[in-house]
Amino acid sequence: MLPNLGPQVKRADGKTGVVFRAFTSPPSDTDRTPAAIIEIADTNMYLSDFTHPALTEDLWWAEVEAYFTPEESCEFEFGLTVHGTAKLWLDDELLVDNETEQRAGGSFFNVGTFEETGTKFVEKGKTYKLLVKWASGVTSKLAEADGVVSFGGGGLRIGGARVIGVKEEIKKAVELAKTVDQVVLCVGLNSDWEQEGHDRPHMDLPEHTDELVAAVAAANPKTVVVVQSGTPVTMPWEKDVAGLVHAWYGGNETGNAIADILYGDVNPSGKLSLSFPKQVEDNPAYLSYRSERGRVLYGEDVYVGYRFYEATKKAALYPFGWGLSYASFKFSGLEVAVDEESKALKVTVDVENTGSVDGAEVIQVYVSQQSPSLRRPVKELKGFKKVVIEKGTSKKVEVVIEKKYATSFWDEERDQWIEENGKYDVLVGNSSANTPLKASFEVAETSWWSGL
């Protein structure tokens, strides 16, 4: 959707934001007075829990007023997304009608509309009056047509941005990239793309992003890409960039954290908490991720993430537990012992920082049953520990795991956990795809257990 318009508009008193006025009667009532007046800096308003003593019915109305003074003369696009019905005027000119006809868009937890837009040429320095007339969620035309259940007061989002030519802007980025030593491109997703209430049908970045990255990387070989997303994304340009940082969603301090990593003030030491497939079709839930006529089949069973990729021998783009650092590490000296008194599995390994800077590494311990009575994953993560190691030094790291948690699986026939007798391999490394150290231990007899 278009960027939130709130930071770009002002109220009559000159402060950033809009004035929201709620009414008990419709705009046709020329004598109506506001039941509530609220000053809001944001123009993304979800009114599921909004209440007022005067608003005793589900049906009520509102007006949102603000003043817009563009910083440049340009074509400017305004957007309106609602749970309810609304129209947007600019200086008494109707620009956006999201009332007469509505399209489902997945907004406001799947009860809202698609973002409808309107464009107007605006002059630099001229002040325009923005007015949105809105009616509460029960007026939505989506409810009966598509079986959408209305709840709460409704929702309203006003967006806006200068209209740009994508090809022209990519060309500008390419020309700029040619004039500098290094490039940092920040790309990714946001709440428009990742939100509660629905699944994404693909892993792609927003339209034109891949084209931008590929063009800039071709113009400057020292291009680093920072990706912000909460899920894996497809990256067809991945091998063509000099560096890749996955920043997730870090909150208010994201910018400072990214700068610390890029400038080397902090040594990155994060590990992926999920696998990044090469394409969405490689995902273990691809064939069953959605509801089919109200039925959801969890077809992947226990083969989630790295367990699926290893069972099918399908390589991931980046495996679970993977992550680089400005330091490098070497594992050696694996020892595995079972403490019969505490029933604990004690795994020790020597970790050496072979790099030129201090850093942290995550020791990951996987367990694999050699001859299980049923099909099990190739290996399963059972313990891990993160350690900070100074450059040129090494540490002996111990990971302690309760043995029954390291070995057991759920026995559906007995309705209990089962720990089978036999040999088990312990595999240690720094990602699910890199476990070079191996040792074994044995369980003498089969036993079942319940609870903790």
C-alpha positions as CSV (number, residue, x, y, z in Angstrom):
1,M,0.0,0.0,0.0
2,L,1.0,3.7,-0.3
3,P,3.0,5.1,2.7
4,N,1.0,6.2,5.7
5,L,-0.1,9.8,5.0
6,G,0.0,11.0,8.6
7,P,3.5,12.4,8.7
8,Q,2.9,14.4,5.5
9,V,-0.2,16.3,6.7
10,K,-1.0,18.8,9.4
11,R,-4.0,19.8,11.4
12,A,-5.4,23.4,11.4
13,D,-3.2,24.2,14.4
14,G,-0.1,23.3,12.4
15,K,0.7,20.1,14.3
16,T,1.4,16.9,12.4
17,G,-1.5,14.6,11.9
18,V,-5.3,14.7,11.4
19,V,-8.5,15.5,13.3
20,F,-10.9,12.6,13.7
21,R,-14.6,13.6,14.4
22,A,-17.2,10.9,15.2
23,F,-20.9,11.5,14.7
24,T,-24.1,9.7,15.6
25,S,-25.8,10.8,12.4
26,P,-24.8,10.8,8.7
27,P,-23.4,13.7,6.6
28,S,-26.9,14.4,5.3
29,D,-27.7,15.8,8.7
30,T,-26.4,19.4,8.2
31,D,-27.0,20.3,11.9
32,R,-25.0,17.4,13.4
33,T,-22.3,18.0,15.9
34,P,-19.3,15.7,16.7
35,A,-19.8,13.2,19.5
36,A,-16.0,12.9,19.8
37,I,-13.0,14.9,18.5
38,I,-9.6,13.2,18.5
39,E,-6.3,14.4,17.3
40,I,-4.3,11.6,15.7
41,A,-0.8,11.6,14.2
42,D,-1.3,8.3,12.4
43,T,-3.6,7.8,9.4
44,N,-3.9,4.0,10.0
45,M,-6.8,3.7,12.3
46,Y,-8.2,0.3,13.4
47,L,-11.2,0.9,15.6
48,S,-11.9,-2.5,16.9
49,D,-11.9,-1.4,20.5
50,F,-12.9,2.3,20.1
51,T,-15.9,3.2,22.3
52,H,-17.7,6.4,23.3
53,P,-20.7,6.9,25.5
54,A,-22.6,8.7,22.7
55,L,-21.9,6.0,20.1
56,T,-24.5,3.4,21.3
57,E,-25.2,1.8,17.9
58,D,-23.0,-0.2,15.6
59,L,-23.7,2.3,12.8
60,W,-22.0,5.6,13.2
61,W,-20.0,8.1,11.0
62,A,-16.8,10.0,11.1
63,E,-14.8,12.7,9.3
64,V,-11.0,12.9,9.1
65,E,-9.7,16.4,8.3
66,A,-6.1,17.5,7.5
67,Y,-4.1,19.9,5.4
68,F,-1.5,18.9,2.8
69,T,1.3,21.1,1.6
70,P,3.4,19.3,-1.0
71,E,7.2,19.9,-1.0
72,E,7.3,19.7,-4.8
73,S,5.0,20.1,-7.7
74,C,4.2,16.6,-8.9
75,E,1.5,14.0,-9.6
76,F,0.5,12.8,-6.1
77,E,-1.4,9.6,-5.4
78,F,-3.8,9.2,-2.5
79,G,-5.0,5.9,-1.2
80,L,-8.0,4.8,0.9
81,T,-8.4,1.4,2.6
82,V,-11.4,0.8,4.8
83,H,-13.4,-1.6,6.9
84,G,-16.7,0.2,6.4
85,T,-17.2,2.7,3.6
86,A,-15.4,6.0,2.8
87,K,-14.7,8.7,0.2
88,L,-11.7,11.1,0.0
89,W,-11.9,14.7,-1.1
90,L,-9.0,17.2,-1.8
91,D,-10.3,20.8,-1.9
92,D,-13.8,19.6,-2.4
93,E,-12.8,17.4,-5.4
94,L,-13.7,13.7,-5.0
95,L,-10.5,11.7,-5.6
96,V,-11.1,8.3,-4.1
97,D,-14.5,6.4,-3.8
98,N,-14.2,3.4,-1.6
99,E,-18.0,3.2,-1.0
100,T,-19.9,2.8,-4.2
101,E,-18.0,-0.4,-5.1
102,Q,-15.6,-2.3,-2.9
103,R,-12.9,-5.0,-3.5
104,A,-11.7,-7.3,-0.8
105,G,-8.1,-6.6,0.0
106,G,-7.2,-8.5,3.2
107,S,-6.7,-5.4,5.3
108,F,-7.8,-5.1,8.9
109,F,-7.5,-8.8,9.5
110,N,-9.2,-9.8,6.3
111,V,-12.4,-7.7,6.8
112,G,-11.1,-4.6,4.9
113,T,-10.9,-3.5,1.3
114,F,-8.3,-3.2,-1.3
115,E,-6.6,0.2,-1.4
116,E,-8.4,2.4,-3.9
117,T,-6.4,5.3,-5.2
118,G,-6.8,8.6,-6.9
119,T,-4.1,11.0,-8.4
120,K,-3.9,14.7,-8.6
121,F,-1.3,17.2,-9.8
122,V,-0.3,19.3,-6.8
123,E,1.7,22.5,-6.6
124,K,4.7,23.0,-4.4
125,G,3.9,25.2,-1.4
126,K,0.1,25.3,-1.9
127,T,-2.0,24.0,0.9
128,Y,-4.9,21.6,0.1
129,K,-7.7,20.6,2.5
130,L,-8.0,16.8,2.8
131,L,-11.4,15.4,4.0
132,V,-12.4,11.8,4.4
133,K,-16.0,10.9,5.1
134,W,-16.3,7.4,6.6
135,A,-19.0,5.1,8.0
136,S,-18.5,2.3,10.5
137,G,-17.7,-1.3,9.7
138,V,-21.3,-2.5,9.5
139,T,-21.7,-0.5,6.2
140,S,-19.1,-2.6,4.5
141,K,-20.3,-4.0,1.2
142,L,-17.9,-7.0,1.5
143,A,-19.7,-8.6,4.5
144,E,-22.7,-10.2,2.7
145,A,-21.0,-10.7,-0.6
146,D,-17.9,-12.6,0.6
147,G,-19.0,-13.9,3.9
148,V,-16.8,-11.5,5.8
149,V,-17.8,-11.1,9.5
150,S,-17.8,-7.5,10.7
151,F,-16.7,-6.8,14.2
152,G,-15.7,-3.7,16.2
153,G,-16.0,-0.2,14.9
154,G,-14.2,-0.7,11.7
155,G,-11.0,0.7,10.1
156,L,-9.6,3.5,8.0
157,R,-6.2,3.9,6.4
158,I,-5.1,7.0,4.4
159,G,-2.0,6.7,2.3
160,G,-0.2,8.9,-0.2
161,A,3.0,9.3,-2.1
162,R,4.5,11.1,-5.1
163,V,4.0,9.2,-8.3
164,I,7.3,7.9,-9.6
165,G,8.4,6.2,-12.7
166,V,10.0,2.9,-11.7
167,K,12.3,2.6,-14.7
168,E,13.5,6.1,-14.3
169,E,14.2,5.7,-10.6
170,I,16.1,2.5,-11.1
171,K,18.2,4.2,-13.8
172,K,18.9,7.0,-11.3
173,A,20.0,4.5,-8.7
174,V,22.3,2.8,-11.2
175,E,24.0,6.1,-12.2
176,L,24.5,6.9,-8.6
177,A,25.9,3.5,-7.8
178,K,28.6,4.0,-10.5
179,T,29.9,7.2,-8.7
180,V,30.5,5.7,-5.2
181,D,32.9,3.2,-3.7
182,Q,30.3,1.0,-2.0
183,V,26.5,0.6,-2.1
184,V,24.1,-0.5,0.6
185,L,20.6,-1.4,-0.6
186,C,17.9,-1.8,2.0
187,V,15.0,-3.9,0.8
188,G,12.4,-6.2,2.2
189,L,8.9,-6.6,3.4
190,N,6.7,-4.8,5.9
191,S,3.2,-5.1,7.5
192,D,1.6,-4.7,4.1
193,W,3.1,-8.0,3.1
194,E,3.5,-9.9,6.4
195,Q,0.5,-9.7,8.7
196,E,-1.7,-11.8,10.9
197,G,-4.7,-13.5,9.3
198,H,-3.4,-14.8,6.0
199,D,-0.5,-16.6,4.3
200,R,1.6,-15.2,1.5
201,P,1.1,-17.1,-1.7
202,H,4.8,-16.5,-2.7
203,M,8.2,-15.5,-1.2
204,D,8.9,-12.7,-3.7
205,L,10.0,-9.2,-2.6
206,P,7.8,-6.3,-3.7
207,E,7.5,-5.7,-7.4
208,H,10.6,-4.2,-9.1
209,T,12.9,-4.9,-6.1
210,D,14.8,-7.7,-7.8
211,E,15.2,-5.6,-10.8
212,L,16.6,-2.7,-8.7
213,V,19.1,-5.0,-6.9
214,A,20.3,-6.7,-10.1
215,A,20.8,-3.4,-11.9
216,V,22.7,-1.8,-9.0
217,A,24.8,-4.8,-8.4
218,A,25.8,-4.9,-12.0
219,A,26.8,-1.3,-11.9
220,N,28.8,-1.6,-8.6
221,P,30.4,-4.9,-7.6
222,K,30.7,-3.7,-4.0
223,T,26.9,-3.8,-3.4
224,V,25.7,-5.0,0.0
225,V,22.0,-5.8,0.4
226,V,20.2,-5.5,3.8
227,V,17.0,-7.5,3.8
228,Q,14.3,-6.8,6.4
229,S,11.6,-9.4,6.6
230,G,10.2,-11.9,9.1
231,T,10.2,-14.8,6.6
232,P,12.4,-16.1,3.8
233,V,12.3,-14.3,0.5
234,T,13.5,-15.3,-3.0
235,M,16.7,-13.7,-4.0
236,P,17.6,-14.4,-7.6
237,W,20.5,-11.9,-7.4
238,E,22.0,-13.5,-4.2
239,K,25.2,-14.7,-5.9
240,D,25.7,-11.3,-7.6
241,V,26.1,-9.1,-4.5
242,A,29.2,-8.6,-2.4
243,G,27.4,-9.1,0.9
244,L,24.0,-10.0,2.4
245,V,22.6,-9.0,5.8
246,H,19.3,-10.3,7.0
247,A,18.1,-7.8,9.6
248,W,14.6,-9.3,10.4
249,Y,12.4,-6.6,12.2
250,G,14.5,-5.0,15.0
251,G,12.1,-2.3,16.2
252,N,13.0,1.3,16.9
253,E,16.8,0.6,17.1
254,T,16.9,-1.3,13.8
255,G,18.8,1.5,12.0
256,N,21.5,1.8,14.6
257,A,21.9,-2.0,14.8
258,I,22.3,-2.3,11.0
259,A,24.9,0.6,11.0
260,D,26.8,-1.1,13.8
261,I,27.0,-4.3,11.8
262,L,27.9,-2.7,8.4
263,Y,30.6,-0.5,10.0
264,G,32.1,-3.4,11.9
265,D,31.5,-1.9,15.3
266,V,29.7,-5.1,16.3
267,N,30.5,-8.5,14.9
268,P,27.4,-10.2,13.7
269,S,26.8,-13.7,15.1
270,G,23.2,-14.5,14.4
271,K,22.0,-17.8,13.2
272,L,18.9,-18.5,11.0
273,S,16.0,-19.8,13.1
274,L,14.5,-21.3,9.9
275,S,15.6,-22.6,6.5
276,F,15.5,-20.3,3.5
277,P,14.3,-22.4,0.5
278,K,15.4,-21.5,-3.0
279,Q,11.8,-21.2,-4.2
280,V,8.4,-21.3,-2.6
281,E,7.7,-24.7,-4.2
282,D,10.6,-26.2,-2.1
283,N,8.7,-25.4,1.1
284,P,7.6,-28.6,3.0
285,A,4.1,-27.1,3.4
286,Y,3.7,-25.9,-0.2
287,L,1.1,-28.5,-1.2
288,S,-1.0,-28.1,2.0
289,Y,-0.4,-24.6,3.4
290,R,-3.9,-23.2,2.9
291,S,-7.5,-24.1,3.8
292,E,-9.3,-26.1,1.2
293,R,-13.1,-25.7,1.8
294,G,-12.5,-25.2,5.5
295,R,-10.1,-28.1,5.9
296,V,-6.3,-27.7,6.6
297,L,-4.0,-30.7,6.2
298,Y,-0.7,-30.5,8.0
299,G,0.9,-32.8,5.4
300,E,4.5,-32.1,6.4
301,D,4.0,-33.9,9.7
302,V,7.3,-33.8,11.7
303,Y,9.2,-32.9,8.6
304,V,9.3,-29.2,9.1
305,G,12.2,-27.0,8.0
306,Y,15.6,-28.7,7.9
307,R,14.1,-32.1,8.7
308,F,12.3,-31.9,5.3
309,Y,15.2,-30.7,3.3
310,E,17.5,-33.4,4.7
311,A,14.9,-36.2,4.3
312,T,14.3,-35.3,0.6
313,K,17.9,-34.3,0.0
314,K,16.8,-31.0,-1.3
315,A,19.3,-28.2,-0.7
316,A,18.1,-25.0,0.9
317,L,19.4,-21.6,-0.2
318,Y,20.4,-21.0,3.4
319,P,20.0,-23.9,5.9
320,F,18.6,-23.7,9.5
321,G,21.2,-22.5,12.0
322,W,23.4,-21.0,9.4
323,G,25.0,-17.6,9.7
324,L,28.4,-15.9,8.9
325,S,30.5,-13.7,11.0
326,Y,33.5,-11.4,10.6
327,A,35.4,-14.1,12.6
328,S,35.9,-17.7,11.6
329,F,35.8,-20.8,13.9
330,K,37.1,-24.3,14.0
331,F,35.5,-27.2,15.9
332,S,37.5,-30.2,17.3
333,G,37.8,-32.7,20.1
334,L,34.2,-33.8,20.4
335,E,33.4,-35.9,23.5
336,V,30.1,-37.4,24.5
337,A,29.3,-38.9,27.9
338,V,26.1,-40.2,29.6
339,D,25.8,-39.4,33.3
340,E,23.8,-42.3,34.5
341,E,23.0,-40.6,37.8
342,S,21.5,-37.4,36.4
343,K,20.4,-39.1,33.1
344,A,22.1,-36.2,31.3
345,L,23.9,-36.3,28.0
346,K,27.1,-34.2,28.2
347,V,28.5,-33.0,24.9
348,T,31.9,-31.2,25.0
349,V,33.8,-29.7,22.0
350,D,36.7,-27.4,21.5
351,V,35.9,-24.2,19.6
352,E,38.8,-22.0,18.2
353,N,38.4,-18.5,16.9
354,T,40.7,-18.6,13.8
355,G,39.8,-15.1,12.7
356,S,41.3,-11.7,13.2
357,V,38.5,-10.3,15.4
358,D,36.6,-11.3,18.5
359,G,33.4,-13.1,17.8
360,A,30.6,-15.4,18.9
361,E,29.7,-18.8,17.6
362,V,26.7,-21.1,18.2
363,I,27.5,-24.7,18.9
364,Q,24.6,-26.9,17.7
365,V,24.1,-30.4,18.8
366,Y,22.0,-32.8,16.7
367,V,21.0,-36.4,17.6
368,S,20.3,-39.2,15.1
369,Q,18.9,-42.7,16.0
370,Q,20.8,-45.3,14.0
371,S,18.0,-48.0,13.7
372,P,14.6,-46.5,14.7
373,S,11.5,-48.7,14.7
374,L,9.8,-46.1,12.5
375,R,10.8,-43.4,10.1
376,R,12.4,-40.5,11.9
377,P,14.1,-37.3,10.7
378,V,17.8,-37.7,9.6
379,K,18.8,-35.7,12.7
380,E,17.1,-33.4,15.2
381,L,18.4,-30.4,17.0
382,K,18.5,-31.2,20.7
383,G,20.8,-28.5,22.2
384,F,22.9,-25.4,21.5
385,K,25.0,-22.8,23.2
386,K,26.4,-19.5,22.1
387,V,29.9,-18.5,23.2
388,V,32.0,-15.4,22.7
389,I,35.6,-16.3,21.9
390,E,38.5,-13.8,21.5
391,K,40.6,-13.9,18.4
392,G,43.3,-16.5,18.4
393,T,42.0,-18.3,21.4
394,S,39.8,-21.4,22.0
395,K,37.3,-22.6,24.5
396,K,36.0,-26.0,25.6
397,V,32.2,-25.7,25.4
398,E,29.8,-28.1,27.2
399,V,26.2,-28.6,26.2
400,V,24.1,-30.6,28.6
401,I,20.9,-32.3,27.5
402,E,18.5,-34.5,29.4
403,K,18.9,-37.9,27.7
404,K,15.3,-38.8,27.3
405,Y,14.6,-35.4,25.6
406,A,17.5,-36.2,23.2
407,T,16.2,-39.6,22.2
408,S,12.5,-40.0,22.6
409,F,9.6,-39.7,20.2
410,W,5.8,-39.9,20.7
411,D,4.4,-43.5,20.7
412,E,0.8,-43.1,19.5
413,E,-0.2,-46.6,20.4
414,R,0.9,-46.3,24.0
415,D,0.0,-42.6,24.2
416,Q,3.4,-42.0,25.8
417,W,6.9,-40.9,24.9
418,I,9.2,-43.8,24.0
419,E,13.0,-44.0,24.4
420,E,14.1,-46.9,22.3
421,N,17.2,-49.0,23.0
422,G,20.0,-48.9,20.5
423,K,22.8,-46.6,19.3
424,Y,22.4,-42.8,18.7
425,D,24.8,-40.5,16.9
426,V,25.7,-37.1,18.2
427,L,26.4,-34.6,15.4
428,V,28.0,-31.2,16.2
429,G,28.5,-28.2,14.0
430,N,27.4,-24.6,13.3
431,S,24.3,-25.2,11.1
432,S,22.0,-28.1,10.3
433,A,23.9,-28.6,7.0
434,N,27.4,-28.4,8.6
435,T,27.8,-31.0,11.4
436,P,31.3,-32.4,10.8
437,L,31.9,-33.9,14.3
438,K,30.4,-37.2,15.2
439,A,30.3,-39.4,18.3
440,S,27.9,-42.0,19.6
441,F,26.2,-43.3,22.8
442,E,23.9,-46.2,23.6
443,V,20.5,-46.7,25.3
444,A,20.5,-50.1,27.0
445,E,16.7,-50.7,27.1
446,T,13.5,-49.4,25.8
447,S,11.3,-47.3,28.2
448,W,8.2,-45.2,28.1
449,W,7.4,-42.0,30.0
450,S,4.7,-39.4,30.4
451,G,4.6,-35.8,31.5
452,L,7.8,-33.9,31.9
